[in-house]
Amino acid sequence: MNDSSRNEDVLLNEKVHAFNKFFYVDYKENQRGRFLKITEKEGRFRSTIIIPEEAVDDMAKLLSKISEKFSPAERTADRREEFEAQRQEFESRRAAREEANNYDNAADNPIESDKF
């Protein structure tokens, strides 16, 4: 495959889905050499890192070390606990904002006693 706009050959491309994110992993080659391109996409947001070929083996070893040291179930449980804590914090802040907004609206539009 050739990405003619950038003059890059795609040697391998894969996609990984985790929670609400997608990770696109491309191993490419251009006139300067080979490199690993990892793009994270979450909703409308996207970020990319480029790892030169010289660092790919070290990164692979590091990822293997993490995978071996921490079981997938342990990593997932930790992440779910963290996510749940963040969700609860978000919900409490949202509820507080709604309550403050309702209070402000009530102050701006007092209920007339003769309507009841």
Wavefront OBJ file of the C-alpha trace (Angstrom):
o trace
v 0.000 0.000 0.000
v 1.214 3.442 -0.785
v 0.059 6.668 0.827
v 0.835 8.837 -2.184
v 0.023 12.117 -0.424
v 2.932 11.571 1.966
v 4.989 9.173 -0.129
v 4.748 6.472 2.549
v 4.357 2.723 2.180
v 2.118 1.055 4.764
v 3.747 -2.216 5.819
v 1.175 -3.113 8.466
v -1.932 -1.496 9.905
v -4.189 -2.669 12.711
v -6.925 -1.207 14.875
v -7.498 -1.789 18.611
v -10.707 -0.817 20.402
v -10.700 -0.195 24.158
v -13.548 1.423 26.099
v -14.599 4.387 23.945
v -11.259 4.794 22.164
v -9.751 3.432 18.990
v -6.013 2.981 18.488
v -4.748 2.817 14.924
v -1.304 1.249 14.666
v 0.543 1.661 11.367
v 4.043 0.467 10.567
v 5.213 2.569 7.634
v 8.200 3.343 5.504
v 9.192 6.517 3.708
v 12.382 7.935 2.192
v 13.828 8.503 5.699
v 13.187 4.970 6.967
v 10.630 2.904 8.838
v 8.523 4.072 11.750
v 5.581 3.130 13.929
v 2.650 5.543 13.916
v 0.069 5.185 16.707
v -3.068 7.284 16.530
v -5.565 7.477 19.382
v -9.079 8.562 18.449
v -11.751 9.331 21.012
v -14.864 10.957 19.649
v -13.780 13.975 17.637
v -10.342 14.139 19.225
v -7.261 12.515 17.771
v -3.611 12.420 18.770
v -0.674 10.699 17.129
v 2.816 9.653 18.112
v 5.576 8.532 15.795
v 8.157 6.038 17.037
v 11.279 5.664 14.895
v 12.278 2.147 13.877
v 15.261 2.251 16.259
v 12.913 2.508 19.279
v 10.252 -0.017 18.195
v 11.970 -3.019 19.833
v 12.448 -1.152 23.125
v 8.781 -0.089 23.104
v 7.665 -3.663 22.356
v 9.764 -4.962 25.262
v 8.279 -2.349 27.589
v 4.723 -3.217 26.561
v 5.474 -6.928 27.037
v 6.895 -6.221 30.486
v 3.732 -4.335 31.472
v 1.560 -7.110 30.089
v 3.490 -9.814 31.951
v 3.719 -7.919 35.244
v 0.066 -6.909 35.462
v -2.655 -9.351 34.494
v -5.301 -8.135 32.035
v -8.049 -8.717 34.614
v -6.167 -6.648 37.199
v -5.550 -3.816 34.734
v -9.183 -3.832 33.609
v -10.533 -3.893 37.181
v -8.265 -1.001 38.166
v -9.387 0.963 35.113
v -13.069 0.275 35.783
v -12.703 1.468 39.389
v -10.945 4.614 38.191
v -13.590 5.187 35.511
v -16.438 4.696 38.010
v -14.850 7.182 40.437
v -14.476 9.725 37.621
v -18.073 9.132 36.517
v -19.387 9.664 40.052
v -17.370 12.875 40.391
v -18.693 14.105 37.043
v -22.288 13.274 38.018
v -22.010 15.060 41.366
v -20.587 18.179 39.672
v -23.329 18.047 37.028
v -26.031 17.708 39.703
v -24.549 20.649 41.626
v -24.538 22.778 38.452
v -28.140 21.824 37.693
v -29.192 22.639 41.246
v -27.426 26.009 41.082
v -29.005 26.685 37.679
v -32.472 25.777 38.979
v -31.932 28.042 41.996
v -30.877 30.912 39.708
v -33.897 30.353 37.453
v -36.225 30.303 40.461
v -34.755 33.588 41.717
v -35.190 35.160 38.261
v -38.756 33.828 37.864
v -40.452 33.674 41.263
v -43.609 31.652 41.458
v -46.607 33.890 41.912
v -48.693 32.824 44.880
v -52.052 33.553 43.157
v -51.423 30.831 40.554
v -51.964 28.112 43.164
l 1 2 3 4 5 6 7 8 9 10 11 12 13 14 15 16 17 18 19 20 21 22 23 24 25 26 27 28 29 30 31 32 33 34 35 36 37 38 39 40 41 42 43 44 45 46 47 48 49 50 51 52 53 54 55 56 57 58 59 60 61 62 63 64 65 66 67 68 69 70 71 72 73 74 75 76 77 78 79 80 81 82 83 84 85 86 87 88 89 90 91 92 93 94 95 96 97 98 99 100 101 102 103 104 105 106 107 108 109 110 111 112 113 114 115 116
